[in-house]
Amino acid sequence: MLWKVIGGLLVLWLVVSVAGVLIKGLFWLAVIGGLLFVATAALGWAKDKKEIKS
């Protein structure tokens, strides 16, 4: 369940980033999407590491 949510968020942030690059004047959207993508990936990685130790 958690991986579906994280995967969905990663796809959403990727789409937002690509839209920001393709639509002229929305570079800030690409930056925000990229930052959220990295943050979500880090969160997923941290949760995975925590589950392995348990």
mmCIF entry with sequence, helices, sheets and N, C-alpha, C, O atoms, coordinates in Angstrom:
data_MODEL
# 
_entry.id   MODEL 
# 
_entity.id                         1 
_entity.type                       polymer 
_entity.pdbx_number_of_molecules   1 
# 
_entity_poly.entity_id                      1 
_entity_poly.type                           'polypeptide(L)' 
_entity_poly.nstd_linkage                   no 
_entity_poly.nstd_monomer                   no 
_entity_poly.pdbx_seq_one_letter_code       MLWKVIGGLLVLWLVVSVAGVLIKGLFWLAVIGGLLFVATAALGWAKDKKEIKS 
_entity_poly.pdbx_seq_one_letter_code_can   MLWKVIGGLLVLWLVVSVAGVLIKGLFWLAVIGGLLFVATAALGWAKDKKEIKS 
_entity_poly.pdbx_strand_id                 A 
# 
loop_
_entity_poly_seq.entity_id 
_entity_poly_seq.num 
_entity_poly_seq.mon_id 
_entity_poly_seq.hetero 
1 1  MET n 
1 2  LEU n 
1 3  TRP n 
1 4  LYS n 
1 5  VAL n 
1 6  ILE n 
1 7  GLY n 
1 8  GLY n 
1 9  LEU n 
1 10 LEU n 
1 11 VAL n 
1 12 LEU n 
1 13 TRP n 
1 14 LEU n 
1 15 VAL n 
1 16 VAL n 
1 17 SER n 
1 18 VAL n 
1 19 ALA n 
1 20 GLY n 
1 21 VAL n 
1 22 LEU n 
1 23 ILE n 
1 24 LYS n 
1 25 GLY n 
1 26 LEU n 
1 27 PHE n 
1 28 TRP n 
1 29 LEU n 
1 30 ALA n 
1 31 VAL n 
1 32 ILE n 
1 33 GLY n 
1 34 GLY n 
1 35 LEU n 
1 36 LEU n 
1 37 PHE n 
1 38 VAL n 
1 39 ALA n 
1 40 THR n 
1 41 ALA n 
1 42 ALA n 
1 43 LEU n 
1 44 GLY n 
1 45 TRP n 
1 46 ALA n 
1 47 LYS n 
1 48 ASP n 
1 49 LYS n 
1 50 LYS n 
1 51 GLU n 
1 52 ILE n 
1 53 LYS n 
1 54 SER n 
# 
_struct_asym.id          A 
_struct_asym.entity_id   1 
# 
loop_
_struct_conf.conf_type_id 
_struct_conf.id 
_struct_conf.pdbx_PDB_helix_id 
_struct_conf.beg_label_comp_id 
_struct_conf.beg_label_asym_id 
_struct_conf.beg_label_seq_id 
_struct_conf.pdbx_beg_PDB_ins_code 
_struct_conf.end_label_comp_id 
_struct_conf.end_label_asym_id 
_struct_conf.end_label_seq_id 
_struct_conf.pdbx_end_PDB_ins_code 
_struct_conf.beg_auth_comp_id 
_struct_conf.beg_auth_asym_id 
_struct_conf.beg_auth_seq_id 
_struct_conf.end_auth_comp_id 
_struct_conf.end_auth_asym_id 
_struct_conf.end_auth_seq_id 
_struct_conf.pdbx_PDB_helix_class 
_struct_conf.details 
_struct_conf.pdbx_PDB_helix_length 
HELX_P HELX_P1 AA1 LEU A 2  ? LEU A 22 ? LEU A 2  LEU A 22 1 ? 21 
HELX_P HELX_P2 AA2 PHE A 27 ? LYS A 53 ? PHE A 27 LYS A 53 1 ? 27 
# 
_struct_conf_type.id          HELX_P 
_struct_conf_type.criteria    ? 
_struct_conf_type.reference   ? 
# 
loop_
_atom_site.group_PDB 
_atom_site.id 
_atom_site.type_symbol 
_atom_site.label_atom_id 
_atom_site.label_alt_id 
_atom_site.label_comp_id 
_atom_site.label_asym_id 
_atom_site.label_entity_id 
_atom_site.label_seq_id 
_atom_site.pdbx_PDB_ins_code 
_atom_site.Cartn_x 
_atom_site.Cartn_y 
_atom_site.Cartn_z 
_atom_site.occupancy 
_atom_site.B_iso_or_equiv 
_atom_site.pdbx_formal_charge 
_atom_site.auth_seq_id 
_atom_site.auth_comp_id 
_atom_site.auth_asym_id 
_atom_site.auth_atom_id 
_atom_site.pdbx_PDB_model_num 
ATOM 1   N N  . MET A 1 1  ? 0.827  -1.198 0.000   1.00 0.00 ? 1  MET A N  1 
ATOM 2   C CA . MET A 1 1  ? 0.000  0.000  0.000   1.00 0.00 ? 1  MET A CA 1 
ATOM 3   C C  . MET A 1 1  ? 0.872  1.263  0.000   1.00 0.00 ? 1  MET A C  1 
ATOM 4   O O  . MET A 1 1  ? 0.638  2.182  -0.785  1.00 0.00 ? 1  MET A O  1 
ATOM 5   N N  . LEU A 1 2  ? 1.867  1.303  0.876   1.00 0.00 ? 2  LEU A N  1 
ATOM 6   C CA . LEU A 1 2  ? 2.735  2.476  0.965   1.00 0.00 ? 2  LEU A CA 1 
ATOM 7   C C  . LEU A 1 2  ? 3.488  2.696  -0.340  1.00 0.00 ? 2  LEU A C  1 
ATOM 8   O O  . LEU A 1 2  ? 3.654  3.835  -0.777  1.00 0.00 ? 2  LEU A O  1 
ATOM 9   N N  . TRP A 1 3  ? 3.941  1.620  -0.963  1.00 0.00 ? 3  TRP A N  1 
ATOM 10  C CA . TRP A 1 3  ? 4.702  1.754  -2.204  1.00 0.00 ? 3  TRP A CA 1 
ATOM 11  C C  . TRP A 1 3  ? 3.844  2.254  -3.349  1.00 0.00 ? 3  TRP A C  1 
ATOM 12  O O  . TRP A 1 3  ? 4.344  2.931  -4.247  1.00 0.00 ? 3  TRP A O  1 
ATOM 13  N N  . LYS A 1 4  ? 2.539  1.928  -3.331  1.00 0.00 ? 4  LYS A N  1 
ATOM 14  C CA . LYS A 1 4  ? 1.638  2.455  -4.360  1.00 0.00 ? 4  LYS A CA 1 
ATOM 15  C C  . LYS A 1 4  ? 1.494  3.962  -4.215  1.00 0.00 ? 4  LYS A C  1 
ATOM 16  O O  . LYS A 1 4  ? 1.484  4.686  -5.211  1.00 0.00 ? 4  LYS A O  1 
ATOM 17  N N  . VAL A 1 5  ? 1.384  4.435  -2.986  1.00 0.00 ? 5  VAL A N  1 
ATOM 18  C CA . VAL A 1 5  ? 1.257  5.871  -2.734  1.00 0.00 ? 5  VAL A CA 1 
ATOM 19  C C  . VAL A 1 5  ? 2.544  6.594  -3.137  1.00 0.00 ? 5  VAL A C  1 
ATOM 20  O O  . VAL A 1 5  ? 2.495  7.618  -3.820  1.00 0.00 ? 5  VAL A O  1 
ATOM 21  N N  . ILE A 1 6  ? 3.670  6.075  -2.726  1.00 0.00 ? 6  ILE A N  1 
ATOM 22  C CA . ILE A 1 6  ? 4.954  6.697  -3.060  1.00 0.00 ? 6  ILE A CA 1 
ATOM 23  C C  . ILE A 1 6  ? 5.180  6.672  -4.566  1.00 0.00 ? 6  ILE A C  1 
ATOM 24  O O  . ILE A 1 6  ? 5.626  7.664  -5.144  1.00 0.00 ? 6  ILE A O  1 
ATOM 25  N N  . GLY A 1 7  ? 4.878  5.554  -5.200  1.00 0.00 ? 7  GLY A N  1 
ATOM 26  C CA . GLY A 1 7  ? 5.022  5.457  -6.657  1.00 0.00 ? 7  GLY A CA 1 
ATOM 27  C C  . GLY A 1 7  ? 4.108  6.440  -7.373  1.00 0.00 ? 7  GLY A C  1 
ATOM 28  O O  . GLY A 1 7  ? 4.517  7.072  -8.347  1.00 0.00 ? 7  GLY A O  1 
ATOM 29  N N  . GLY A 1 8  ? 2.875  6.575  -6.899  1.00 0.00 ? 8  GLY A N  1 
ATOM 30  C CA . GLY A 1 8  ? 1.947  7.529  -7.493  1.00 0.00 ? 8  GLY A CA 1 
ATOM 31  C C  . GLY A 1 8  ? 2.428  8.961  -7.349  1.00 0.00 ? 8  GLY A C  1 
ATOM 32  O O  . GLY A 1 8  ? 2.322  9.756  -8.283  1.00 0.00 ? 8  GLY A O  1 
ATOM 33  N N  . LEU A 1 9  ? 2.958  9.288  -6.181  1.00 0.00 ? 9  LEU A N  1 
ATOM 34  C CA . LEU A 1 9  ? 3.497  10.633 -5.964  1.00 0.00 ? 9  LEU A CA 1 
ATOM 35  C C  . LEU A 1 9  ? 4.703  10.901 -6.856  1.00 0.00 ? 9  LEU A C  1 
ATOM 36  O O  . LEU A 1 9  ? 4.849  11.999 -7.393  1.00 0.00 ? 9  LEU A O  1 
ATOM 37  N N  . LEU A 1 10 ? 5.570  9.898  -7.015  1.00 0.00 ? 10 LEU A N  1 
ATOM 38  C CA . LEU A 1 10 ? 6.738  10.074 -7.878  1.00 0.00 ? 10 LEU A CA 1 
ATOM 39  C C  . LEU A 1 10 ? 6.309  10.344 -9.314  1.00 0.00 ? 10 LEU A C  1 
ATOM 40  O O  . LEU A 1 10 ? 6.877  11.207 -9.982  1.00 0.00 ? 10 LEU A O  1 
ATOM 41  N N  . VAL A 1 11 ? 5.307  9.609  -9.792  1.00 0.00 ? 11 VAL A N  1 
ATOM 42  C CA . VAL A 1 11 ? 4.807  9.832  -11.147 1.00 0.00 ? 11 VAL A CA 1 
ATOM 43  C C  . VAL A 1 11 ? 4.199  11.229 -11.260 1.00 0.00 ? 11 VAL A C  1 
ATOM 44  O O  . VAL A 1 11 ? 4.426  11.928 -12.248 1.00 0.00 ? 11 VAL A O  1 
ATOM 45  N N  . LEU A 1 12 ? 3.429  11.634 -10.254 1.00 0.00 ? 12 LEU A N  1 
ATOM 46  C CA . LEU A 1 12 ? 2.809  12.959 -10.258 1.00 0.00 ? 12 LEU A CA 1 
ATOM 47  C C  . LEU A 1 12 ? 3.869  14.060 -10.309 1.00 0.00 ? 12 LEU A C  1 
ATOM 48  O O  . LEU A 1 12 ? 3.743  15.000 -11.094 1.00 0.00 ? 12 LEU A O  1 
ATOM 49  N N  . TRP A 1 13 ? 4.899  13.957 -9.491  1.00 0.00 ? 13 TRP A N  1 
ATOM 50  C CA . TRP A 1 13 ? 5.952  14.979 -9.474  1.00 0.00 ? 13 TRP A CA 1 
ATOM 51  C C  . TRP A 1 13 ? 6.707  14.997 -10.792 1.00 0.00 ? 13 TRP A C  1 
ATOM 52  O O  . TRP A 1 13 ? 7.123  16.058 -11.259 1.00 0.00 ? 13 TRP A O  1 
ATOM 53  N N  . LEU A 1 14 ? 6.888  13.822 -11.394 1.00 0.00 ? 14 LEU A N  1 
ATOM 54  C CA . LEU A 1 14 ? 7.572  13.763 -12.684 1.00 0.00 ? 14 LEU A CA 1 
ATOM 55  C C  . LEU A 1 14 ? 6.747  14.469 -13.760 1.00 0.00 ? 14 LEU A C  1 
ATOM 56  O O  . LEU A 1 14 ? 7.295  15.208 -14.578 1.00 0.00 ? 14 LEU A O  1 
ATOM 57  N N  . VAL A 1 15 ? 5.444  14.245 -13.760 1.00 0.00 ? 15 VAL A N  1 
ATOM 58  C CA . VAL A 1 15 ? 4.560  14.906 -14.732 1.00 0.00 ? 15 VAL A CA 1 
ATOM 59  C C  . VAL A 1 15 ? 4.569  16.420 -14.517 1.00 0.00 ? 15 VAL A C  1 
ATOM 60  O O  . VAL A 1 15 ? 4.623  17.181 -15.482 1.00 0.00 ? 15 VAL A O  1 
ATOM 61  N N  . VAL A 1 16 ? 4.517  16.855 -13.271 1.00 0.00 ? 16 VAL A N  1 
ATOM 62  C CA . VAL A 1 16 ? 4.544  18.288 -12.966 1.00 0.00 ? 16 VAL A CA 1 
ATOM 63  C C  . VAL A 1 16 ? 5.859  18.909 -13.444 1.00 0.00 ? 16 VAL A C  1 
ATOM 64  O O  . VAL A 1 16 ? 5.865  20.012 -13.992 1.00 0.00 ? 16 VAL A O  1 
ATOM 65  N N  . SER A 1 17 ? 6.955  18.208 -13.238 1.00 0.00 ? 17 SER A N  1 
ATOM 66  C CA . SER A 1 17 ? 8.260  18.722 -13.669 1.00 0.00 ? 17 SER A CA 1 
ATOM 67  C C  . SER A 1 17 ? 8.339  18.836 -15.182 1.00 0.00 ? 17 SER A C  1 
ATOM 68  O O  . SER A 1 17 ? 8.803  19.849 -15.707 1.00 0.00 ? 17 SER A O  1 
ATOM 69  N N  . VAL A 1 18 ? 7.894  17.816 -15.877 1.00 0.00 ? 18 VAL A N  1 
ATOM 70  C CA . VAL A 1 18 ? 7.931  17.841 -17.339 1.00 0.00 ? 18 VAL A CA 1 
ATOM 71  C C  . VAL A 1 18 ? 7.016  18.941 -17.867 1.00 0.00 ? 18 VAL A C  1 
ATOM 72  O O  . VAL A 1 18 ? 7.379  19.640 -18.814 1.00 0.00 ? 18 VAL A O  1 
ATOM 73  N N  . ALA A 1 19 ? 5.844  19.104 -17.275 1.00 0.00 ? 19 ALA A N  1 
ATOM 74  C CA . ALA A 1 19 ? 4.934  20.173 -17.692 1.00 0.00 ? 19 ALA A CA 1 
ATOM 75  C C  . ALA A 1 19 ? 5.576  21.535 -17.482 1.00 0.00 ? 19 ALA A C  1 
ATOM 76  O O  . ALA A 1 19 ? 5.423  22.432 -18.311 1.00 0.00 ? 19 ALA A O  1 
ATOM 77  N N  . GLY A 1 20 ? 6.287  21.691 -16.385 1.00 0.00 ? 20 GLY A N  1 
ATOM 78  C CA . GLY A 1 20 ? 6.962  22.949 -16.114 1.00 0.00 ? 20 GLY A CA 1 
ATOM 79  C C  . GLY A 1 20 ? 8.045  23.268 -17.125 1.00 0.00 ? 20 GLY A C  1 
ATOM 80  O O  . GLY A 1 20 ? 8.269  24.433 -17.456 1.00 0.00 ? 20 GLY A O  1 
ATOM 81  N N  . VAL A 1 21 ? 8.717  22.237 -17.618 1.00 0.00 ? 21 VAL A N  1 
ATOM 82  C CA . VAL A 1 21 ? 9.760  22.448 -18.623 1.00 0.00 ? 21 VAL A CA 1 
ATOM 83  C C  . VAL A 1 21 ? 9.132  22.749 -19.987 1.00 0.00 ? 21 VAL A C  1 
ATOM 84  O O  . VAL A 1 21 ? 9.628  23.603 -20.722 1.00 0.00 ? 21 VAL A O  1 
ATOM 85  N N  . LEU A 1 22 ? 8.056  22.058 -20.323 1.00 0.00 ? 22 LEU A N  1 
ATOM 86  C CA . LEU A 1 22 ? 7.453  22.211 -21.642 1.00 0.00 ? 22 LEU A CA 1 
ATOM 87  C C  . LEU A 1 22 ? 6.649  23.492 -21.802 1.00 0.00 ? 22 LEU A C  1 
ATOM 88  O O  . LEU A 1 22 ? 6.594  24.056 -22.895 1.00 0.00 ? 22 LEU A O  1 
ATOM 89  N N  . ILE A 1 23 ? 6.029  23.955 -20.732 1.00 0.00 ? 23 ILE A N  1 
ATOM 90  C CA . ILE A 1 23 ? 5.216  25.169 -20.812 1.00 0.00 ? 23 ILE A CA 1 
ATOM 91  C C  . ILE A 1 23 ? 6.103  26.367 -20.485 1.00 0.00 ? 23 ILE A C  1 
ATOM 92  O O  . ILE A 1 23 ? 6.610  26.505 -19.373 1.00 0.00 ? 23 ILE A O  1 
ATOM 93  N N  . LYS A 1 24 ? 6.271  27.215 -21.473 1.00 0.00 ? 24 LYS A N  1 
ATOM 94  C CA . LYS A 1 24 ? 7.161  28.367 -21.324 1.00 0.00 ? 24 LYS A CA 1 
ATOM 95  C C  . LYS A 1 24 ? 6.682  29.259 -20.170 1.00 0.00 ? 24 LYS A C  1 
ATOM 96  O O  . LYS A 1 24 ? 5.493  29.559 -20.063 1.00 0.00 ? 24 LYS A O  1 
ATOM 97  N N  . GLY A 1 25 ? 7.584  29.662 -19.342 1.00 0.00 ? 25 GLY A N  1 
ATOM 98  C CA . GLY A 1 25 ? 7.249  30.552 -18.234 1.00 0.00 ? 25 GLY A CA 1 
ATOM 99  C C  . GLY A 1 25 ? 6.907  29.835 -16.944 1.00 0.00 ? 25 GLY A C  1 
ATOM 100 O O  . GLY A 1 25 ? 6.654  30.479 -15.926 1.00 0.00 ? 25 GLY A O  1 
ATOM 101 N N  . LEU A 1 26 ? 6.897  28.514 -16.972 1.00 0.00 ? 26 LEU A N  1 
ATOM 102 C CA . LEU A 1 26 ? 6.576  27.772 -15.749 1.00 0.00 ? 26 LEU A CA 1 
ATOM 103 C C  . LEU A 1 26 ? 7.780  26.961 -15.260 1.00 0.00 ? 26 LEU A C  1 
ATOM 104 O O  . LEU A 1 26 ? 7.638  25.839 -14.773 1.00 0.00 ? 26 LEU A O  1 
ATOM 105 N N  . PHE A 1 27 ? 8.953  27.551 -15.401 1.00 0.00 ? 27 PHE A N  1 
ATOM 106 C CA . PHE A 1 27 ? 10.165 26.873 -14.942 1.00 0.00 ? 27 PHE A CA 1 
ATOM 107 C C  . PHE A 1 27 ? 10.116 26.596 -13.447 1.00 0.00 ? 27 PHE A C  1 
ATOM 108 O O  . PHE A 1 27 ? 10.634 25.582 -12.979 1.00 0.00 ? 27 PHE A O  1 
ATOM 109 N N  . TRP A 1 28 ? 9.487  27.505 -12.696 1.00 0.00 ? 28 TRP A N  1 
ATOM 110 C CA . TRP A 1 28 ? 9.361  27.315 -11.247 1.00 0.00 ? 28 TRP A CA 1 
ATOM 111 C C  . TRP A 1 28 ? 8.605  26.033 -10.936 1.00 0.00 ? 28 TRP A C  1 
ATOM 112 O O  . TRP A 1 28 ? 8.869  25.386 -9.923  1.00 0.00 ? 28 TRP A O  1 
ATOM 113 N N  . LEU A 1 29 ? 7.657  25.658 -11.809 1.00 0.00 ? 29 LEU A N  1 
ATOM 114 C CA . LEU A 1 29 ? 6.905  24.424 -11.607 1.00 0.00 ? 29 LEU A CA 1 
ATOM 115 C C  . LEU A 1 29 ? 7.823  23.208 -11.751 1.00 0.00 ? 29 LEU A C  1 
ATOM 116 O O  . LEU A 1 29 ? 7.683  22.225 -11.023 1.00 0.00 ? 29 LEU A O  1 
ATOM 117 N N  . ALA A 1 30 ? 8.754  23.283 -12.686 1.00 0.00 ? 30 ALA A N  1 
ATOM 118 C CA . ALA A 1 30 ? 9.719  22.200 -12.874 1.00 0.00 ? 30 ALA A CA 1 
ATOM 119 C C  . ALA A 1 30 ? 10.625 22.074 -11.649 1.00 0.00 ? 30 ALA A C  1 
ATOM 120 O O  . ALA A 1 30 ? 10.946 20.966 -11.218 1.00 0.00 ? 30 ALA A O  1 
ATOM 121 N N  . VAL A 1 31 ? 11.030 23.203 -11.100 1.00 0.00 ? 31 VAL A N  1 
ATOM 122 C CA . VAL A 1 31 ? 11.904 23.191 -9.918  1.00 0.00 ? 31 VAL A CA 1 
ATOM 123 C C  . VAL A 1 31 ? 11.168 22.586 -8.722  1.00 0.00 ? 31 VAL A C  1 
ATOM 124 O O  . VAL A 1 31 ? 11.708 21.728 -8.023  1.00 0.00 ? 31 VAL A O  1 
ATOM 125 N N  . ILE A 1 32 ? 9.940  23.033 -8.492  1.00 0.00 ? 32 ILE A N  1 
ATOM 126 C CA . ILE A 1 32 ? 9.159  22.505 -7.368  1.00 0.00 ? 32 ILE A CA 1 
ATOM 127 C C  . ILE A 1 32 ? 8.882  21.009 -7.559  1.00 0.00 ? 32 ILE A C  1 
ATOM 128 O O  . ILE A 1 32 ? 9.006  20.224 -6.619  1.00 0.00 ? 32 ILE A O  1 
ATOM 129 N N  . GLY A 1 33 ? 8.510  20.625 -8.775  1.00 0.00 ? 33 GLY A N  1 
ATOM 130 C CA . GLY A 1 33 ? 8.267  19.209 -9.061  1.00 0.00 ? 33 GLY A CA 1 
ATOM 131 C C  . GLY A 1 33 ? 9.512  18.370 -8.830  1.00 0.00 ? 33 GLY A C  1 
ATOM 132 O O  . GLY A 1 33 ? 9.432  17.275 -8.273  1.00 0.00 ? 33 GLY A O  1 
ATOM 133 N N  . GLY A 1 34 ? 10.656 18.875 -9.255  1.00 0.00 ? 34 GLY A N  1 
ATOM 134 C CA . GLY A 1 34 ? 11.915 18.161 -9.052  1.00 0.00 ? 34 GLY A CA 1 
ATOM 135 C C  . GLY A 1 34 ? 12.252 18.009 -7.575  1.00 0.00 ? 34 GLY A C  1 
ATOM 136 O O  . GLY A 1 34 ? 12.678 16.941 -7.135  1.00 0.00 ? 34 GLY A O  1 
ATOM 137 N N  . LEU A 1 35 ? 12.058 19.078 -6.815  1.00 0.00 ? 35 LEU A N  1 
ATOM 138 C CA . LEU A 1 35 ? 12.336 19.012 -5.375  1.00 0.00 ? 35 LEU A CA 1 
ATOM 139 C C  . LEU A 1 35 ? 11.404 18.023 -4.676  1.00 0.00 ? 35 LEU A C  1 
ATOM 140 O O  . LEU A 1 35 ? 11.842 17.246 -3.828  1.00 0.00 ? 35 LEU A O  1 
ATOM 141 N N  . LEU A 1 36 ? 10.122 18.055 -5.031  1.00 0.00 ? 36 LEU A N  1 
ATOM 142 C CA . LEU A 1 36 ? 9.170  17.129 -4.424  1.00 0.00 ? 36 LEU A CA 1 
ATOM 143 C C  . LEU A 1 36 ? 9.459  15.684 -4.835  1.00 0.00 ? 36 LEU A C  1 
ATOM 144 O O  . LEU A 1 36 ? 9.271  14.764 -4.039  1.00 0.00 ? 36 LEU A O  1 
ATOM 145 N N  . PHE A 1 37 ? 9.915  15.483 -6.070  1.00 0.00 ? 37 PHE A N  1 
ATOM 146 C CA . PHE A 1 37 ? 10.291 14.145 -6.531  1.00 0.00 ? 37 PHE A CA 1 
ATOM 147 C C  . PHE A 1 37 ? 11.432 13.597 -5.677  1.00 0.00 ? 37 PHE A C  1 
ATOM 148 O O  . PHE A 1 37 ? 11.374 12.461 -5.206  1.00 0.00 ? 37 PHE A O  1 
ATOM 149 N N  . VAL A 1 38 ? 12.459 14.405 -5.483  1.00 0.00 ? 38 VAL A N  1 
ATOM 150 C CA . VAL A 1 38 ? 13.615 13.981 -4.692  1.00 0.00 ? 38 VAL A CA 1 
ATOM 151 C C  . VAL A 1 38 ? 13.212 13.722 -3.235  1.00 0.00 ? 38 VAL A C  1 
ATOM 152 O O  . VAL A 1 38 ? 13.650 12.742 -2.633  1.00 0.00 ? 38 VAL A O  1 
ATOM 153 N N  . ALA A 1 39 ? 12.381 14.597 -2.674  1.00 0.00 ? 39 ALA A N  1 
ATOM 154 C CA . ALA A 1 39 ? 11.947 14.423 -1.285  1.00 0.00 ? 39 ALA A CA 1 
ATOM 155 C C  . ALA A 1 39 ? 11.123 13.145 -1.114  1.00 0.00 ? 39 ALA A C  1 
ATOM 156 O O  . ALA A 1 39 ? 11.291 12.422 -0.132  1.00 0.00 ? 39 ALA A O  1 
ATOM 157 N N  . THR A 1 40 ? 10.240 12.871 -2.063  1.00 0.00 ? 40 THR A N  1 
ATOM 158 C CA . THR A 1 40 ? 9.417  11.660 -1.984  1.00 0.00 ? 40 THR A CA 1 
ATOM 159 C C  . THR A 1 40 ? 10.272 10.409 -2.144  1.00 0.00 ? 40 THR A C  1 
ATOM 160 O O  . THR A 1 40 ? 10.069 9.422  -1.437  1.00 0.00 ? 40 THR A O  1 
ATOM 161 N N  . ALA A 1 41 ? 11.223 10.446 -3.065  1.00 0.00 ? 41 ALA A N  1 
ATOM 162 C CA . ALA A 1 41 ? 12.117 9.309  -3.243  1.00 0.00 ? 41 ALA A CA 1 
ATOM 163 C C  . ALA A 1 41 ? 12.947 9.062  -1.979  1.00 0.00 ? 41 ALA A C  1 
ATOM 164 O O  . ALA A 1 41 ? 13.143 7.913  -1.582  1.00 0.00 ? 41 ALA A O  1 
ATOM 165 N N  . ALA A 1 42 ? 13.429 10.122 -1.354  1.00 0.00 ? 42 ALA A N  1 
ATOM 166 C CA . ALA A 1 42 ? 14.203 9.982  -0.115  1.00 0.00 ? 42 ALA A CA 1 
ATOM 167 C C  . ALA A 1 42 ? 13.338 9.419  1.009   1.00 0.00 ? 42 ALA A C  1 
ATOM 168 O O  . ALA A 1 42 ? 13.790 8.578  1.786   1.00 0.00 ? 42 ALA A O  1 
ATOM 169 N N  . LEU A 1 43 ? 12.099 9.882  1.091   1.00 0.00 ? 43 LEU A N  1 
ATOM 170 C CA . LEU A 1 43 ? 11.179 9.372  2.104   1.00 0.00 ? 43 LEU A CA 1 
ATOM 171 C C  . LEU A 1 43 ? 10.920 7.880  1.896   1.00 0.00 ? 43 LEU A C  1 
ATOM 172 O O  . LEU A 1 43 ? 10.935 7.100  2.848   1.00 0.00 ? 43 LEU A O  1 
ATOM 173 N N  . GLY A 1 44 ? 10.687 7.499  0.660   1.00 0.00 ? 44 GLY A N  1 
ATOM 174 C CA . GLY A 1 44 ? 10.468 6.084  0.356   1.00 0.00 ? 44 GLY A CA 1 
ATOM 175 C C  . GLY A 1 44 ? 11.685 5.245  0.681   1.00 0.00 ? 44 GLY A C  1 
ATOM 176 O O  . GLY A 1 44 ? 11.555 4.142  1.214   1.00 0.00 ? 44 GLY A O  1 
ATOM 177 N N  . TRP A 1 45 ? 12.863 5.749  0.369   1.00 0.00 ? 45 TRP A N  1 
ATOM 178 C CA . TRP A 1 45 ? 14.095 5.030  0.664   1.00 0.00 ? 45 TRP A CA 1 
ATOM 179 C C  . TRP A 1 45 ? 14.280 4.871  2.173   1.00 0.00 ? 45 TRP A C  1 
ATOM 180 O O  . TRP A 1 45 ? 14.667 3.805  2.653   1.00 0.00 ? 45 TRP A O  1 
ATOM 181 N N  . ALA A 1 46 ? 13.998 5.946  2.914   1.00 0.00 ? 46 ALA A N  1 
ATOM 182 C CA . ALA A 1 46 ? 14.146 5.903  4.371   1.00 0.00 ? 46 ALA A CA 1 
ATOM 183 C C  . ALA A 1 46 ? 13.147 4.920  4.990   1.00 0.00 ? 46 ALA A C  1 
ATOM 184 O O  . ALA A 1 46 ? 13.495 4.175  5.906   1.00 0.00 ? 46 ALA A O  1 
ATOM 185 N N  . LYS A 1 47 ? 11.918 4.920  4.493   1.00 0.00 ? 47 LYS A N  1 
ATOM 186 C CA . LYS A 1 47 ? 10.901 3.987  5.012   1.00 0.00 ? 47 LYS A CA 1 
ATOM 187 C C  . LYS A 1 47 ? 11.316 2.553  4.724   1.00 0.00 ? 47 LYS A C  1 
ATOM 188 O O  . LYS A 1 47 ? 11.130 1.668  5.559   1.00 0.00 ? 47 LYS A O  1 
ATOM 189 N N  . ASP A 1 48 ? 11.884 2.320  3.530   1.00 0.00 ? 48 ASP A N  1 
ATOM 190 C CA . ASP A 1 48 ? 12.321 0.972  3.169   1.00 0.00 ? 48 ASP A CA 1 
ATOM 191 C C  . ASP A 1 48 ? 13.452 0.513  4.079   1.00 0.00 ? 48 ASP A C  1 
ATOM 192 O O  . ASP A 1 48 ? 13.460 -0.637 4.519   1.00 0.00 ? 48 ASP A O  1 
ATOM 193 N N  . LYS A 1 49 ? 14.390 1.379  4.363   1.00 0.00 ? 49 LYS A N  1 
ATOM 194 C CA . LYS A 1 49 ? 15.504 1.037  5.259   1.00 0.00 ? 49 LYS A CA 1 
ATOM 195 C C  . LYS A 1 49 ? 14.984 0.732  6.668   1.00 0.00 ? 49 LYS A C  1 
ATOM 196 O O  . LYS A 1 49 ? 15.477 -0.180 7.332   1.00 0.00 ? 49 LYS A O  1 
ATOM 197 N N  . LYS A 1 50 ? 14.004 1.487  7.111   1.00 0.00 ? 50 LYS A N  1 
ATOM 198 C CA . LYS A 1 50 ? 13.432 1.296  8.447   1.00 0.00 ? 50 LYS A CA 1 
ATOM 199 C C  . LYS A 1 50 ? 12.711 -0.047 8.546   1.00 0.00 ? 50 LYS A C  1 
ATOM 200 O O  . LYS A 1 50 ? 12.805 -0.724 9.570   1.00 0.00 ? 50 LYS A O  1 
ATOM 201 N N  . GLU A 1 51 ? 11.991 -0.438 7.490   1.00 0.00 ? 51 GLU A N  1 
ATOM 202 C CA . GLU A 1 51 ? 11.266 -1.714 7.475   1.00 0.00 ? 51 GLU A CA 1 
ATOM 203 C C  . GLU A 1 51 ? 12.221 -2.894 7.449   1.00 0.00 ? 51 GLU A C  1 
ATOM 204 O O  . GLU A 1 51 ? 11.941 -3.937 8.039   1.00 0.00 ? 51 GLU A O  1 
ATOM 205 N N  . ILE A 1 52 ? 13.348 -2.732 6.764   1.00 0.00 ? 52 ILE A N  1 
ATOM 206 C CA . ILE A 1 52 ? 14.324 -3.834 6.694   1.00 0.00 ? 52 ILE A CA 1 
ATOM 207 C C  . ILE A 1 52 ? 14.920 -4.094 8.070   1.00 0.00 ? 52 ILE A C  1 
ATOM 208 O O  . ILE A 1 52 ? 15.132 -5.250 8.436   1.00 0.00 ? 52 ILE A O  1 
ATOM 209 N N  . LYS A 1 53 ? 15.194 -3.048 8.839   1.00 0.00 ? 53 LYS A N  1 
ATOM 210 C CA . LYS A 1 53 ? 15.795 -3.210 10.163  1.00 0.00 ? 53 LYS A CA 1 
ATOM 211 C C  . LYS A 1 53 ? 14.830 -3.826 11.176  1.00 0.00 ? 53 LYS A C  1 
ATOM 212 O O  . LYS A 1 53 ? 15.254 -4.503 12.113  1.00 0.00 ? 53 LYS A O  1 
ATOM 213 N N  . SER A 1 54 ? 13.545 -3.590 10.986  1.00 0.00 ? 54 SER A N  1 
ATOM 214 C CA . SER A 1 54 ? 12.549 -4.091 11.941  1.00 0.00 ? 54 SER A CA 1 
ATOM 215 C C  . SER A 1 54 ? 12.391 -5.581 11.873  1.00 0.00 ? 54 SER A C  1 
ATOM 216 O O  . SER A 1 54 ? 11.590 -6.151 12.614  1.00 0.00 ? 54 SER A O  1 
# 
